[in-house]
Amino acid sequence: MEGPEETSNSVDFIDKKSQQEESLWRIKKASDLRRHKRVQSIVGQQFESWKVTLGRPLYLIFCILFDGLILTEIPIRLGRTVPSWILFGVILGYVIMLQKQYYDQWFDVDLTGLDMN
């Protein structure tokens, strides 16, 4: 004969088991969605011009060189003080946001017309 504690434990166990299974399916669905987007992106890149394909790494190299060589002159020229490093950090943050915006605008993979279902 099961008491109230044993009954509630078996219900909790079943409930936890179903919750675990549901969370597993949510994780699998999210993983499948990310995989699908990656595959679409790769397929979309196959139809790009060589200029866009070559432009991506060149743009990234330019951005890294600009951020690392040009912008680091700010704290060096201002005497390597704490305010100069804060100014450098703020300007670097805005420049990176601007560079990302241009990267997304110029090198975005066109996925229109690709349906891989």
DAFENJO-V575189 format. One record per residue. N is the residue number from 0. OMEGA is omega in degrees with one decimal (NA if undefined). Layout:
n = <N | N>
omega = <OMEGA | OMEGA>
This chain:
n = <0 | 1 | 2 | 3 | 4 | 5 | 6 | 7 | 8 | 9 | 10 | 11 | 12 | 13 | 14 | 15 | 16 | 17 | 18 | 19 | 20 | 21 | 22 | 23 | 24 | 25 | 26 | 27 | 28 | 29 | 30 | 31 | 32 | 33 | 34 | 35 | 36 | 37 | 38 | 39 | 40 | 41 | 42 | 43 | 44 | 45 | 46 | 47 | 48 | 49 | 50 | 51 | 52 | 53 | 54 | 55 | 56 | 57 | 58 | 59 | 60 | 61 | 62 | 63 | 64 | 65 | 66 | 67 | 68 | 69 | 70 | 71 | 72 | 73 | 74 | 75 | 76 | 77 | 78 | 79 | 80 | 81 | 82 | 83 | 84 | 85 | 86 | 87 | 88 | 89 | 90 | 91 | 92 | 93 | 94 | 95 | 96 | 97 | 98 | 99 | 100 | 101 | 102 | 103 | 104 | 105 | 106 | 107 | 108 | 109 | 110 | 111 | 112 | 113 | 114 | 115 | 116>
omega = <-178.4 | 177.0 | -179.3 | -179.4 | -178.9 | 178.7 | -179.5 | 177.7 | 179.8 | 177.8 | 177.5 | -179.8 | 179.3 | -179.5 | 178.5 | 179.5 | 179.8 | 176.8 | 177.8 | 180.0 | 177.9 | 179.3 | 176.6 | 179.3 | 176.0 | 178.7 | 180.0 | 179.6 | 178.2 | 178.9 | 178.1 | 179.3 | 177.8 | 178.8 | 179.5 | 179.0 | 178.1 | 179.8 | 177.6 | 179.7 | 179.3 | 178.5 | 179.0 | 179.8 | -179.9 | -175.7 | 179.8 | 175.7 | -179.1 | 179.0 | 179.2 | -179.9 | 178.5 | -177.9 | -179.5 | -178.6 | 178.2 | 177.4 | 179.5 | 177.5 | 177.8 | -178.8 | 179.7 | 178.7 | 179.2 | -178.5 | -175.0 | -176.6 | -175.1 | -175.1 | 178.3 | 174.9 | -179.1 | -179.2 | 179.9 | -178.6 | -179.0 | 172.0 | 177.2 | 177.4 | 179.7 | 177.7 | 179.0 | 177.3 | 176.3 | 176.4 | 177.1 | -179.9 | 180.0 | 179.8 | 178.3 | 178.1 | 178.7 | -179.8 | 179.0 | 176.7 | 178.7 | 178.8 | 178.4 | 179.1 | 178.4 | 178.1 | 178.8 | -178.6 | -173.6 | -170.6 | 178.8 | -179.9 | -179.6 | -177.8 | 178.3 | -179.9 | 177.2 | 174.8 | -173.3 | 179.1 | NA>
